[in-house]
Amino acid sequence: MKIVFVYPAFSSLAIEYLSAVAKAKGCEVSMVFDPRLFDDSFVTVGPLARLFNMRKKVVREVLAEKPDLLAFSVVTSDVPWFRELAAMIRPHTDAPIIAGNIHITSVPENILELDCVDAVVRGEGEGAFADIIDSVMSTGGIDPAIENLGTLENGNARLNPIRPLIADLDTLPFPDKTLYEKTPMKPTDIYTIMASRGCPYKCTFCNNNLLKRIYGLKGYVRLRSVDNVIEELAAAKKKYGEPHINFYDEVFGFNKKWLEEFVEKYNRRVGLPYIACTNPNIVTEEYADLLAESGCGKVDIGVQTINQEKRRNIYNRRETTDRIRRSIEILKSRNIFVAAENITNFPTENEDDLLEMAEFYNEVRPDILKVFWLRYFPSTEIIQIAMDHGVLTAEDVARINSGDDLGSITIDSASPLLQRQFYLLFVLIMILPKRWIDKIIRRRWYRRFPTSVIPGIAYTAARLLMRKSPDAEIMMLQYAARYKHYLKKFFGLDA
């Protein structure tokens, strides 16, 4: 049986696990990528995206594989892409087309309305995927009674019960990295791994917000054993040399006992530099010492916004601003590269909030300042918060559930143009001396900044060119390699 995954641009740990499940059942598996050049989360330039559109070539590659099952992994921002590509593929194959991931879990009915999909998978997918494979192998079709599955029955969505979460993550096979052999996403450069599933926090904007309501809080956050994690990484080191390790956990090392055991065994058997994500609430001197001792070179720390009251009331983030400041200082004092993540454009945000953020980061100076625009995801709590503040209407929510990007929806005094100008200011904070930024803020010169695609391009360029730490920016360097690879492919220079 031949299974083909279709995915846009980046690597996917979720698909790697599903591929490992399929191969354990004797299936042949391949991945077809749509590069989506100039149409991704870092750089979106409409005219260039249309010029370098490779959809037709992607369809030809998919059909050339002669799949028995086609699988898509779909987050909300990928829904328009999925609708277009699956509709292009559908007339040319009888293979069942299935889709999973968080958007499908959130609003499965919206996807089942499409003519180009046969079934959807909600929630954690490994068990359902294994059952789908068994069904297709034995009958040639998908049994509509499989748990987690959604199908269309007499024009209505049939949504089956969702099975419990996988309690023992050690029972899963190691993710299949061979999917990227013909791509620039090479595990010899970056090896992505998760030591846990779930998040201990309850941020209103996050997909974990929805999943906790589906599965409940008990048993939602799960840890692999240290030995299981080390076994995977030791095998990766043997196979791929000395890649950088990327821990993709929501909050790495939140369990102190686990982290202490990890440090000892990781140093002894793996000893490679790694990057991870954390939360200010768990950053202590001892925690930072353990990260530094085990070779952590970079940490992405979730901040979201600096105004303490709004951070709590809008995002349900409970840490104080002093705690955020101290956590960044502690990590930097251990020579750990710090990337502070923020989400602007939230309900009630205004110019004063953006100024407070700019002034804070000009003082604290993390190594990288990441600023994202708030995107509303279906069924998350922040949608109701936005509706309560008059930011979203019922029509807006319907569009969100359909996967449409609503762009810059704002309220109060922070206009979309002003937010774009601040975005460029945040880029300059990573580059210019503090006294220069102070002057720009004091004299409100940011109001003269451009508001086109320049801020986004400037941010990506700054990340690639600053080179404060090439090791810490390995993800961005791979991003650049991806563009180089697929541009050569577009122009027929990959032979």
C-alpha positions in Angstrom: 0.0 0.0 0.0 1.3 3.4 -1.0 0.6 6.4 1.2 1.4 10.0 0.1 1.5 12.9 2.4 1.1 16.4 0.9 2.4 19.3 2.9 3.4 22.9 2.5 6.9 24.1 2.8 8.2 23.0 6.2 8.9 19.8 8.1 6.2 18.2 10.2 6.9 16.1 13.3 3.2 14.9 13.3 3.6 13.5 9.8 6.9 11.9 10.8 5.0 9.9 13.5 2.2 8.9 11.2 4.7 7.8 8.6 6.5 5.6 11.2 3.1 4.1 12.1 2.4 3.3 8.4 5.9 1.8 7.8 5.4 -0.4 10.8 2.4 -1.9 9.0 4.5 -2.5 5.9 3.3 0.5 3.9 5.4 2.5 1.4 5.3 6.2 2.3 6.4 9.4 0.6 6.0 13.1 1.1 5.3 15.7 -1.6 6.0 19.3 -0.7 4.5 22.5 -2.0 7.3 25.0 -1.4 4.8 28.0 -1.2 7.6 30.4 -2.0 6.8 34.0 -0.8 3.6 32.7 0.8 4.6 31.5 4.2 4.7 32.6 7.9 7.8 34.7 7.4 7.5 36.4 4.1 4.2 36.9 2.1 4.4 38.8 -1.1 1.4 38.3 -3.3 2.8 39.1 -6.7 5.9 36.9 -6.1 3.8 34.1 -4.6 1.7 34.0 -7.8 4.8 34.1 -10.0 6.4 31.2 -8.2 3.3 29.1 -7.7 4.2 25.5 -8.2 0.8 23.9 -7.5 0.5 22.2 -11.0 3.9 20.6 -10.6 3.0 19.4 -7.1 -0.2 17.8 -8.5 1.9 16.0 -11.1 4.3 14.8 -8.5 1.5 13.5 -6.3 -0.2 11.6 -9.1 3.1 10.1 -10.3 3.4 8.4 -6.9 0.1 6.5 -7.6 -1.1 6.6 -4.1 -3.6 4.3 -2.4 -4.2 6.9 0.3 -3.6 10.7 0.3 -3.2 12.5 3.6 -3.0 16.2 4.4 -2.1 17.9 7.7 -4.1 21.2 7.9 -3.7 24.1 10.3 -6.0 27.1 9.9 -3.6 29.2 7.9 -3.3 26.3 5.4 -7.0 25.8 4.7 -7.2 27.9 1.5 -4.1 26.1 0.2 -5.6 22.7 1.1 -8.9 23.6 -0.6 -7.1 24.5 -3.8 -4.6 21.7 -4.0 -7.0 18.9 -2.9 -9.6 20.1 -5.5 -6.9 20.0 -8.2 -5.9 16.4 -7.2 -9.4 15.0 -6.7 -10.5 14.5 -10.3 -7.4 12.5 -11.2 -7.3 9.8 -8.5 -9.7 7.4 -6.8 -7.4 7.2 -3.7 -9.2 8.3 -0.5 -8.2 11.8 0.6 -8.1 12.4 4.4 -7.1 15.4 6.4 -6.1 15.9 10.1 -4.5 18.4 12.5 -5.9 21.2 14.6 -8.2 23.0 12.2 -10.0 19.7 11.4 -10.2 19.0 15.2 -11.7 22.5 15.7 -14.3 22.7 13.0 -14.5 19.3 11.2 -17.9 20.1 9.6 -16.4 22.9 7.6 -13.8 20.6 5.9 -16.3 17.7 5.4 -18.4 20.1 3.3 -15.7 20.1 0.7 -16.0 17.7 -2.3 -12.2 17.0 -2.2 -12.1 15.1 1.1 -13.4 11.7 2.0 -12.7 11.7 5.8 -11.2 13.8 8.5 -9.3 12.8 11.7 -9.8 14.7 14.9 -7.5 14.9 17.9 -4.3 12.8 18.4 -4.0 10.9 15.2 -1.7 7.9 15.5 -4.4 5.3 16.6 -7.0 6.5 14.0 -4.4 6.5 11.2 -3.4 2.9 12.0 -7.1 1.9 11.8 -7.5 3.7 8.5 -4.6 1.9 7.0 -6.0 -1.5 8.2 -9.3 -0.6 6.7 -7.9 0.5 3.3 -5.6 -2.5 3.1 -8.4 -5.0 3.9 -11.4 -3.4 2.1 -10.0 -0.7 -0.2 -12.0 1.9 1.6 -12.2 3.7 5.0 -14.5 2.2 7.7 -16.7 5.2 8.8 -17.0 3.8 12.3 -13.3 4.4 13.2 -12.9 6.4 16.4 -11.7 10.0 15.9 -13.0 9.9 12.3 -15.4 12.3 10.7 -17.3 11.5 7.4 -20.2 12.9 5.5 -23.3 10.7 5.7 -26.4 11.6 3.7 -25.1 15.2 3.5 -24.6 15.5 7.2 -21.3 15.3 9.2 -20.9 12.1 11.1 -18.3 12.6 13.9 -17.3 9.6 15.9 -16.2 9.6 19.5 -12.5 10.5 20.2 -10.4 7.9 21.8 -8.3 8.8 24.9 -4.9 10.4 24.6 -1.9 8.1 24.3 -0.9 7.9 28.0 2.5 6.2 27.5 4.3 8.1 24.8 7.2 5.5 24.9 4.9 3.1 23.0 5.1 5.3 19.9 7.7 4.5 17.2 10.4 7.1 16.7 9.5 9.7 14.0 10.4 8.9 10.4 12.9 11.5 9.2 13.5 9.8 5.8 10.6 11.8 4.3 13.0 14.7 3.7 15.7 13.0 1.7 15.0 15.0 -1.5 14.4 18.3 0.3 16.5 20.9 2.1 14.9 20.0 5.4 17.7 17.7 6.4 17.9 16.0 9.8 21.7 16.2 9.4 21.3 19.9 10.1 18.4 20.0 12.5 16.8 17.1 14.3 13.4 18.0 15.7 12.0 16.0 18.6 9.4 16.2 21.3 10.0 15.0 24.8 6.4 15.7 25.9 2.9 16.4 24.6 0.5 19.0 25.9 1.1 22.3 27.7 0.7 23.0 31.4 -0.7 26.6 30.7 -4.1 27.9 29.5 -3.4 30.7 27.1 -6.6 31.9 25.4 -5.1 32.1 21.9 -3.5 28.7 21.8 -4.8 25.5 20.2 -4.1 23.7 23.5 -6.9 25.8 24.9 -9.3 23.9 22.7 -7.7 20.5 23.1 -7.9 20.7 26.9 -11.6 21.2 26.6 -11.9 18.2 24.4 -9.7 15.8 26.5 -9.9 17.4 29.9 -7.0 18.5 32.1 -6.2 15.2 33.8 -3.5 13.4 31.9 -3.3 16.1 29.2 0.4 16.8 29.7 2.5 13.7 29.2 6.2 13.1 29.3 8.3 10.5 27.5 10.8 8.8 29.7 14.2 10.2 29.7 15.6 6.9 28.5 13.2 6.8 25.5 14.2 10.4 24.5 17.9 9.6 24.8 17.5 6.4 22.8 16.0 8.3 19.9 18.7 11.0 20.0 21.6 8.6 20.4 20.2 6.8 17.3 19.9 10.1 15.5 23.5 11.0 16.3 24.7 7.7 15.0 22.8 8.1 11.8 23.0 11.8 11.1 26.3 12.8 12.6 26.0 15.8 14.8 22.8 17.7 14.0 21.5 20.5 16.1 18.6 19.3 18.3 15.3 21.2 18.3 13.1 20.3 21.2 9.6 21.2 19.9 7.9 20.8 23.3 5.5 23.6 24.3 7.5 24.1 27.5 10.8 22.2 27.8 11.9 20.8 31.1 8.9 21.9 33.2 9.3 18.8 35.4 12.4 19.4 37.5 13.1 15.8 38.3 12.8 14.8 34.7 15.1 17.6 33.6 17.8 16.7 36.2 17.8 13.1 34.9 17.8 14.3 31.3 20.9 16.5 31.8 23.0 13.7 33.2 22.1 11.2 30.5 22.1 13.7 27.6 25.6 14.9 28.4 26.8 11.3 28.6 25.2 9.9 25.5 24.3 12.8 23.2 26.1 16.0 24.1 24.9 18.1 21.1 23.8 21.7 21.1 20.0 22.2 21.3 17.2 24.8 21.2 14.0 24.7 23.2 10.9 26.7 24.3 10.1 27.8 27.8 7.8 29.9 29.9 9.0 32.8 32.3 7.2 31.1 35.2 9.7 28.2 35.3 12.9 30.1 34.7 15.0 30.0 37.8 18.7 30.1 38.4 18.7 26.4 38.9 16.6 25.8 35.7 18.9 28.0 33.6 22.0 26.2 35.1 20.6 22.8 34.0 19.9 24.1 30.5 23.4 25.6 30.2 25.0 22.4 31.6 23.3 20.2 29.0 24.3 22.4 26.0 21.1 24.5 25.4 22.2 27.3 23.1 18.9 29.0 22.5 15.6 29.4 24.2 12.3 30.8 22.8 10.5 32.3 25.7 6.8 33.2 25.4 5.9 36.7 26.6 3.1 37.8 24.3 2.7 41.4 25.5 4.3 43.6 28.1 1.2 45.3 29.7 0.7 43.1 32.7 -3.0 43.7 33.1 -3.9 43.0 29.5 -1.5 40.0 29.4 -3.6 38.5 32.2 -7.1 39.5 31.1 -6.7 39.0 27.3 -4.2 36.1 27.1 -4.6 34.5 30.5 -0.9 34.8 31.1 -0.2 35.0 34.9 3.5 35.9 35.1 4.5 39.4 36.1 6.5 41.8 33.9 9.3 41.7 36.5 9.3 37.9 36.2 9.7 38.2 32.4 12.5 40.7 32.8 14.3 38.5 35.3 13.9 35.3 33.3 15.5 36.9 30.3 18.4 38.2 32.4 18.9 34.8 34.0 19.1 33.0 30.7 21.4 35.5 29.1 23.7 35.4 32.0 24.2 31.7 31.2 25.1 32.6 27.6 21.9 31.1 26.4 20.6 33.0 23.3 17.1 34.3 24.1 14.3 34.9 21.6 11.3 36.7 23.2 8.0 35.8 21.5 5.2 38.3 21.4 1.7 38.5 19.8 0.4 42.0 18.9 -2.9 43.1 17.5 -4.9 41.7 20.4 -8.3 43.1 21.5 -8.0 46.5 23.3 -4.3 46.9 22.2 -3.5 50.6 21.6 -0.4 52.8 20.9 0.5 53.0 24.5 0.7 49.2 24.7 3.0 49.1 21.7 5.1 51.9 23.2 5.4 50.0 26.5 6.6 46.9 24.6 9.2 48.9 22.6 10.5 50.6 25.7 10.7 47.3 27.7 12.6 45.5 25.0 14.9 48.4 24.3 15.9 48.1 28.0 16.0 44.3 28.4 17.4 43.5 24.9 16.8 39.8 24.2 19.0 38.5 21.4 16.0 38.1 19.1 12.6 39.8 19.3 9.9 37.8 17.7 6.6 39.7 17.0 3.7 37.9 15.5 0.3 39.2 14.5 -2.6 37.6 16.5 -4.4 35.1 14.4 -7.7 33.9 15.7 -8.0 30.1 15.7 -11.4 28.4 15.6 -13.0 27.5 19.0 -10.3 29.2 21.1 -11.3 31.4 24.1 -9.9 34.5 22.7 -12.6 34.6 20.0 -15.3 35.2 22.6 -13.1 37.8 24.2 -12.7 39.6 20.9 -16.5 39.4 20.3 -17.1 40.8 23.8 -14.9 43.8 22.9 -16.5 44.3 19.5 -13.5 43.2 17.5 -15.1 40.2 15.9 -18.6 39.7 14.6 -20.5 36.5 14.0 -19.7 36.8 10.3 -16.0 37.1 11.2 -16.1 34.0 13.3 -17.7 32.1 10.4 -14.9 33.2 8.1 -12.3 32.1 10.8 -13.9 28.7 10.9 -13.6 28.5 7.1 -9.9 29.2 7.3 -10.0 32.8 5.9 -7.3 35.2 7.1 -9.1 38.3 8.4 -6.0 40.4 8.3 -5.5 43.3 10.7 -8.7 43.5 12.8 -8.2 46.2 15.4 -10.0 48.3 18.0 -9.1 51.5 19.9 -6.2 53.7 18.7 -3.8 51.1 17.3 -4.5 51.1 13.5 -3.2 48.4 11.2 -0.8 50.9 9.7 0.6 52.0 13.1 1.1 48.3 14.1 3.1 47.7 10.9 5.3 50.8 11.8 5.9 49.4 15.2 6.8 46.1 13.7 9.7 47.8 11.9 10.6 49.5 15.2 10.9 46.1 16.8 13.2 45.0 14.1 15.4 48.0 14.7 15.6 47.3 18.4 17.6 44.2 17.5 20.0 46.2 15.4 20.4 49.8 16.7 21.9 51.2 19.9 19.6 51.9 22.8 20.0 55.6 22.6 18.9 55.7 19.0 15.8 53.7 19.8 15.1 56.0 22.7 15.2 59.0 20.3 12.9 57.3 17.8 10.4 56.5 20.5 10.6 59.9 22.2 10.1 61.8 18.9 7.5 59.4 17.5 9.6 58.9 14.4 8.1 55.4 14.0 5.0 57.0 12.7 7.0 57.8 9.5 8.0 54.2 8.9 6.8 52.3 5.8 3.7 50.1 6.2 4.0 47.8 3.1 5.8 44.4 3.0 9.1 46.0 4.1 8.7 45.3 7.8 8.3 41.6 7.2 11.2 41.4 4.8 13.3 43.5 7.1 12.6 41.1 10.0 13.6 38.0 8.0 16.7 39.8 6.7 17.7 40.8 10.2 17.5 37.3 11.5 19.6 36.0 8.6 22.2 38.7 8.5 22.9 39.6 12.2 24.6 36.3 12.9 24.8 37.0 16.7 24.9 33.2 16.9 24.8 31.1 13.8 24.1 28.0 15.9 21.1 29.6 17.5 19.8 30.8 14.1 20.1 27.4 12.5 16.4 27.3 11.8 16.5 30.5 9.9 19.6 29.3 7.9 17.6 26.2 6.9 14.7 28.5 5.9 17.1 30.3 3.6 18.3 27.0 2.2 14.7 26.0 1.5 14.3 29.1 -0.7 17.6 28.4 -2.5 16.6 24.8 -3.1 13.1 25.5 -4.5 14.1 28.5 -6.5 16.6 26.4 -8.3 14.0 23.7 -8.8 11.5 26.3 -10.2 14.1 27.5 -12.8 15.0 23.9 -13.7 18.5 24.1 -12.2 18.1 21.1 -9.9 19.2 18.4 -12.3 
